[in-house]
Amino acid sequence: MIMIFAFNLANAEDKPLTIFALHMDNVKFHTMPKYEELAKQLKESCDTYNIQDVNWTAISIEDGRYVYVTPIKNMAELDKNPMGSLTDKTNMMIWVKCLTL
């Protein structure tokens, strides 16, 4: 265990630190199928419109929480709309559906 910790310290000097932004949605159990269908539509929209500047990992927790983890370069990126390029290119109806869940 000490060797792994020392390795991490040596490795940390070579690369810049990666910062992550977290977003969590608390979804009621009876709306989970609808939420997951909308999440699938979001993924398909990213593929359809060739959105390159969004990157996230989704984690589903059994108590109804969906956590989205996104790497960011610096804290200033928190001021930007992470889905800005997608909302510019797609129909706003998918966003209206998401907000009315």
Residue frames as a rotation matrix with the C-alpha (Angstrom) as fourth column:
MET 1
0.568 0.823 0.000 0.00
0.823 -0.568 0.000 0.00
0.000 0.000 -1.000 0.00
ILE 2
0.401 -0.500 -0.767 2.84
0.140 -0.794 0.591 2.40
-0.906 -0.344 -0.248 0.67
MET 3
-0.654 -0.678 0.336 4.35
0.407 0.059 0.911 1.68
-0.638 0.733 0.238 -2.75
ILE 4
-0.094 0.706 0.702 1.08
0.981 -0.057 0.188 2.51
0.172 0.706 -0.687 -4.51
PHE 5
0.792 0.372 -0.485 0.82
0.508 -0.842 0.184 5.80
-0.339 -0.391 -0.855 -2.62
ALA 6
-0.019 -0.884 -0.466 4.42
0.064 -0.467 0.882 6.70
-0.998 -0.013 0.065 -3.48
PHE 7
-0.627 -0.146 0.765 3.80
0.724 0.252 0.642 5.76
-0.287 0.957 -0.052 -7.12
ASN 8
0.390 0.864 0.318 0.77
0.913 -0.407 -0.014 8.05
0.117 0.296 -0.948 -7.19
LEU 9
0.638 -0.230 -0.735 2.80
0.192 -0.877 0.441 10.94
-0.746 -0.423 -0.515 -5.81
ALA 10
-0.486 -0.874 0.004 5.49
0.158 -0.083 0.984 10.43
-0.860 0.478 0.179 -8.44
ASN 11
-0.466 0.399 0.790 2.87
0.884 0.233 0.404 10.11
-0.023 0.887 -0.461 -11.17
ALA 12
0.569 0.762 -0.310 1.02
0.767 -0.627 -0.135 13.24
-0.297 -0.161 -0.941 -10.00
GLU 13
0.084 -0.620 -0.780 4.08
0.043 -0.780 0.624 15.38
-0.996 -0.086 -0.039 -10.74
ASP 14
-0.795 -0.459 0.397 4.14
0.351 0.186 0.918 14.28
-0.495 0.869 0.013 -14.38
LYS 15
-0.493 0.716 0.495 0.52
0.699 -0.013 0.715 15.00
0.518 0.698 -0.494 -15.30
PRO 16
-0.762 0.340 0.551 -1.80
-0.486 -0.863 -0.140 17.88
0.428 -0.374 0.823 -14.49
LEU 17
-0.845 0.491 0.212 -4.55
0.046 0.462 -0.886 17.07
-0.533 -0.738 -0.413 -12.02
THR 18
-0.708 0.695 0.121 -7.92
0.247 0.084 0.965 16.08
0.661 0.714 -0.232 -13.50
ILE 19
-0.849 0.523 0.080 -10.93
-0.342 -0.427 -0.837 17.86
-0.403 -0.738 0.541 -12.03
PHE 20
-0.754 0.654 0.056 -14.44
0.547 0.579 0.605 16.44
0.363 0.487 -0.795 -12.27
ALA 21
-0.683 0.682 0.263 -17.83
-0.726 -0.675 -0.136 18.11
0.084 -0.284 0.955 -12.14
LEU 22
-0.902 0.431 -0.024 -20.70
0.427 0.883 -0.193 16.07
-0.062 -0.184 -0.981 -10.73
HIS 23
-0.542 0.839 0.058 -24.39
-0.791 -0.532 0.303 16.41
0.285 0.119 0.951 -11.50
MET 24
-0.970 0.242 0.026 -26.99
0.210 0.888 -0.408 14.34
-0.122 -0.391 -0.912 -9.71
ASP 25
-0.404 0.914 -0.024 -30.64
-0.669 -0.278 0.689 13.79
0.624 0.294 0.724 -10.59
ASN 26
-0.854 0.294 0.429 -32.97
-0.194 0.586 -0.787 12.33
-0.482 -0.755 -0.443 -7.97
VAL 27
-0.614 0.615 -0.495 -35.57
-0.576 0.080 0.814 10.41
0.540 0.784 0.305 -9.93
LYS 28
-0.087 0.682 0.727 -38.78
-0.873 0.299 -0.385 9.03
-0.480 -0.668 0.569 -8.42
PHE 29
-0.668 -0.271 0.693 -39.15
-0.104 0.956 0.274 5.30
-0.737 0.111 -0.667 -8.96
HIS 30
0.207 0.844 0.495 -42.35
0.499 0.344 -0.795 5.57
-0.842 0.411 -0.350 -10.98
THR 31
0.861 0.082 -0.502 -40.71
-0.324 -0.672 -0.666 7.99
-0.392 0.736 -0.552 -13.45
MET 32
-0.029 -0.968 0.248 -37.49
-0.295 0.245 0.924 5.97
-0.955 -0.046 -0.293 -13.98
PRO 33
-0.034 -0.004 0.999 -38.56
0.785 0.619 0.029 4.36
-0.618 0.786 -0.017 -17.29
LYS 34
0.870 0.390 0.302 -39.49
0.493 -0.689 -0.531 7.77
0.001 0.611 -0.791 -18.73
TYR 35
0.687 -0.688 -0.233 -36.23
-0.463 -0.662 0.589 9.30
-0.559 -0.297 -0.774 -17.43
GLU 36
-0.164 -0.796 0.583 -34.14
0.057 0.582 0.811 6.52
-0.985 0.166 -0.050 -18.95
GLU 37
0.323 0.349 0.880 -35.97
0.892 0.198 -0.406 6.86
-0.316 0.916 -0.248 -22.30
LEU 38
0.999 0.035 -0.004 -35.18
0.033 -0.963 -0.268 10.60
-0.013 0.268 -0.963 -22.33
ALA 39
0.328 -0.944 0.037 -31.55
-0.450 -0.121 0.885 9.87
-0.831 -0.307 -0.464 -21.44
LYS 40
-0.101 -0.288 0.952 -31.42
0.619 0.731 0.287 7.48
-0.779 0.619 0.104 -24.40
GLN 41
0.731 0.424 0.534 -32.86
0.682 -0.459 -0.569 10.22
0.004 0.781 -0.625 -26.66
LEU 42
0.831 -0.495 -0.254 -30.18
-0.379 -0.838 0.394 12.61
-0.408 -0.231 -0.883 -25.37
LYS 43
-0.073 -0.883 0.465 -27.44
-0.056 0.469 0.882 10.12
-0.996 0.039 -0.083 -26.25
GLU 44
0.090 0.194 0.977 -28.96
0.893 0.418 -0.166 9.57
-0.440 0.888 -0.135 -29.71
SER 45
0.964 0.262 0.037 -29.13
0.256 -0.888 -0.382 13.34
-0.067 0.378 -0.923 -30.27
CYS 46
0.420 -0.889 -0.182 -25.44
-0.468 -0.384 0.796 13.65
-0.778 -0.250 -0.577 -29.43
ASP 47
-0.327 -0.521 0.789 -24.67
0.377 0.693 0.614 10.95
-0.867 0.498 -0.030 -32.00
THR 48
0.410 0.608 0.680 -27.07
0.866 -0.026 -0.499 12.35
-0.285 0.794 -0.537 -34.64
TYR 49
0.994 0.037 0.102 -25.75
0.063 -0.962 -0.266 15.92
0.088 0.271 -0.959 -34.43
ASN 50
0.369 -0.927 -0.072 -22.12
0.660 0.315 -0.682 14.80
0.655 0.204 0.728 -34.00
ILE 51
0.849 -0.051 0.526 -21.65
-0.372 -0.765 0.526 16.69
0.375 -0.642 -0.669 -30.74
GLN 52
0.300 -0.851 -0.431 -17.95
0.366 0.520 -0.771 16.39
0.881 0.074 0.468 -29.88
ASP 53
-0.471 -0.623 0.625 -17.52
-0.226 -0.599 -0.768 18.73
0.853 -0.502 0.141 -26.93
VAL 54
0.361 0.557 0.748 -19.67
-0.910 0.035 0.412 16.89
0.203 -0.830 0.520 -24.37
ASN 55
-0.292 -0.529 -0.797 -18.25
-0.167 0.849 -0.502 14.03
0.942 -0.014 -0.336 -22.36
TRP 56
-0.060 0.270 0.961 -19.78
-0.990 -0.136 -0.024 12.36
0.125 -0.953 0.276 -19.33
THR 57
-0.807 -0.074 -0.586 -20.04
0.002 0.992 -0.129 9.09
0.591 -0.106 -0.800 -17.49
ALA 58
0.047 0.908 0.417 -23.45
-0.783 -0.226 0.580 8.16
0.620 -0.354 0.700 -16.09
ILE 59
-0.924 -0.270 -0.269 -23.85
-0.024 0.745 -0.667 6.17
0.381 -0.610 -0.695 -12.90
SER 60
0.090 0.993 0.072 -27.20
-0.453 -0.023 0.891 4.80
0.887 -0.113 0.448 -11.78
ILE 61
-0.917 -0.314 0.247 -27.63
-0.342 0.301 -0.890 4.15
0.205 -0.900 -0.384 -8.07
GLU 62
-0.689 0.640 -0.338 -30.39
0.503 0.759 0.413 1.80
0.522 0.115 -0.846 -6.90
ASP 63
-0.411 0.566 -0.715 -32.08
0.728 -0.268 -0.631 4.46
-0.549 -0.779 -0.302 -4.74
GLY 64
0.579 0.738 0.347 -33.11
0.779 -0.375 -0.502 6.49
-0.241 0.561 -0.792 -7.79
ARG 65
0.496 -0.481 -0.722 -30.07
-0.232 -0.875 0.424 8.72
-0.837 -0.043 -0.546 -8.12
TYR 66
0.716 -0.370 0.591 -28.37
0.694 0.289 -0.660 9.24
0.073 0.883 0.464 -11.47
VAL 67
0.487 -0.659 -0.573 -24.90
0.055 -0.632 0.773 10.75
-0.872 -0.408 -0.271 -11.18
TYR 68
0.878 -0.240 0.414 -23.14
0.417 -0.039 -0.908 12.30
0.234 0.970 0.065 -14.18
VAL 69
0.412 -0.842 -0.348 -19.37
0.333 -0.216 0.918 12.75
-0.848 -0.494 0.192 -13.97
THR 70
0.903 -0.099 0.419 -17.68
0.367 -0.331 -0.869 15.14
0.224 0.938 -0.263 -16.41
PRO 71
-0.013 -0.952 -0.306 -13.96
0.952 -0.106 0.289 15.97
-0.307 -0.287 0.907 -16.58
ILE 72
0.959 0.247 0.138 -13.24
0.276 -0.924 -0.264 19.71
0.063 0.291 -0.955 -16.65
LYS 73
0.196 -0.941 0.275 -10.02
0.604 -0.105 -0.790 21.62
0.773 0.321 0.548 -17.33
ASN 74
-0.893 -0.448 0.046 -10.52
0.258 -0.591 -0.764 24.32
0.369 -0.671 0.643 -14.70
MET 75
-0.547 0.698 -0.462 -13.12
0.633 -0.016 -0.774 25.82
-0.548 -0.716 -0.433 -12.39
ALA 76
-0.644 0.286 -0.709 -14.08
-0.477 -0.875 0.080 28.45
-0.598 0.390 0.701 -14.98
GLU 77
-0.884 0.316 -0.345 -15.73
-0.153 0.503 0.851 25.70
0.442 0.805 -0.396 -17.05
LEU 78
-0.642 0.684 -0.347 -18.42
0.731 0.409 -0.547 25.48
-0.232 -0.605 -0.762 -14.36
ASP 79
-0.417 0.461 -0.783 -19.74
-0.135 -0.884 -0.448 28.84
-0.899 -0.081 0.431 -15.62
LYS 80
-0.755 0.097 -0.649 -20.39
-0.655 -0.058 0.753 27.44
0.036 0.994 0.107 -19.09
ASN 81
0.394 0.896 0.206 -23.49
-0.827 0.444 -0.345 25.53
-0.400 -0.034 0.916 -20.17
PRO 82
-0.483 -0.687 0.543 -22.18
-0.396 0.724 0.565 21.95
-0.781 0.057 -0.622 -20.57
MET 83
-0.191 0.498 0.846 -24.96
0.713 0.663 -0.229 21.16
-0.675 0.559 -0.482 -23.06
GLY 84
0.008 0.199 -0.980 -24.77
-0.225 -0.955 -0.196 24.46
-0.974 0.222 0.037 -24.92
SER 85
-0.737 -0.348 -0.579 -23.67
-0.617 -0.002 0.787 23.06
-0.275 0.937 -0.213 -28.28
LEU 86
-0.869 0.471 0.154 -26.32
0.492 0.856 0.160 20.36
-0.056 0.214 -0.975 -28.11
THR 87
-0.033 0.913 -0.406 -29.16
0.626 -0.298 -0.721 22.76
-0.780 -0.277 -0.562 -27.30
ASP 88
-0.257 -0.123 -0.959 -28.03
-0.502 -0.830 0.241 25.02
-0.826 0.544 0.151 -30.13
LYS 89
-0.840 -0.236 -0.488 -28.26
-0.542 0.341 0.768 22.20
-0.015 0.910 -0.415 -32.68
THR 90
-0.862 0.491 -0.124 -31.27
0.480 0.870 0.112 20.19
0.162 0.037 -0.986 -31.52
ASN 91
-0.093 0.941 0.325 -34.95
0.129 -0.313 0.941 20.66
0.987 0.129 -0.092 -31.12
MET 92
-0.700 -0.197 0.687 -35.76
-0.560 -0.446 -0.699 22.25
0.444 -0.873 0.202 -27.78
MET 93
0.363 0.930 -0.060 -38.69
-0.696 0.313 0.646 19.84
0.620 -0.193 0.761 -27.25
ILE 94
0.227 -0.331 -0.916 -36.40
0.411 0.885 -0.218 17.21
0.883 -0.327 0.337 -25.72
TRP 95
-0.827 -0.560 0.050 -35.30
0.222 -0.407 -0.886 19.77
0.517 -0.722 0.461 -23.12
VAL 96
-0.333 0.800 0.500 -38.88
-0.834 -0.497 0.240 20.73
0.440 -0.337 0.832 -22.35
LYS 97
0.539 0.508 -0.672 -39.69
-0.207 0.853 0.479 17.03
0.817 -0.119 0.565 -21.77
CYS 98
-0.254 -0.729 -0.636 -36.72
0.554 0.430 -0.713 16.68
0.793 -0.533 0.295 -19.44
LEU 99
-0.898 -0.137 0.419 -37.75
-0.185 -0.746 -0.640 19.68
0.400 -0.652 0.645 -17.36
THR 100
-0.106 0.954 0.282 -41.33
-0.920 -0.202 0.337 18.48
0.378 -0.223 0.898 -16.97
LEU 101
-0.356 -0.106 -0.928 -40.47
-0.002 0.994 -0.112 15.02
0.934 -0.039 -0.354 -15.66
